[in-house]
Amino acid sequence: MKDFQPSQIRNIALVSPHGTGKTSLAESLLYRAKVTTRHGKVEEGSTALDFSPEEIHRKITVSLGVAPLEWRDTKINLLDTPGYADFVGDMVAGLRVADSAVFCIKASAGMEAGSELVRDRVEERGCPVLCLVTQMEKEHASFSKALEGASRRLGKRFVPLAWPIGEGDKFKGIVDLVSMKGYLF
């Protein structure tokens, strides 16, 4: 990696309760940025960030993971935080150095137990938050219900920047609402 000025470095914490896809999101970003040559899977124990024997065995993030990538002349440090309340200390540590946070919400389940704990830690830190609805391809996925539930449980108003094309087994892409362009997968 090349040398970066502090103004070119961003620390982004991936936060939310367990099972929402934080580590899978990190894997996708690392692959897209060409940091890795394969897309690791939590189920297979092949992710770049969950590498300890305990994490591979449990199929969960146990400790804070850091993965650097370059994107458009910016170094981004992805901070993959644990989702279980038992490991909240590492989430707090990640948020302490984060410039912003990405809060993942499962499309099929919406806001889950532990969401308020995560929200409280993010608000204590005062960093900007992007909510990302994940797992749109899963059965019973509903973007609008996930968005509505997030607004209700987190007490915030959310403005979508993208809208899915289809849900569940009919999910096939997104519409970027800023550029008004559609992207099919």
Secondary structure, 3 states (H helix, E strand, C coil): CCCCCHHHEEEEEEECCCCCCHHHHHHHHHHHCCCCCCCCCCCCCCCCCCCCHHHHHHCCCCCCEEEEEEECCEEEEEEECCCCHHHHHHHHHHHHHCCEEEEEEECCCECCCCHHHHHHHHHHHCCCEEEEEECCCCCCCCHHHHHHHHHHHHCCCCCCCEEEECCHHHCCEEEECCCCEEEEC
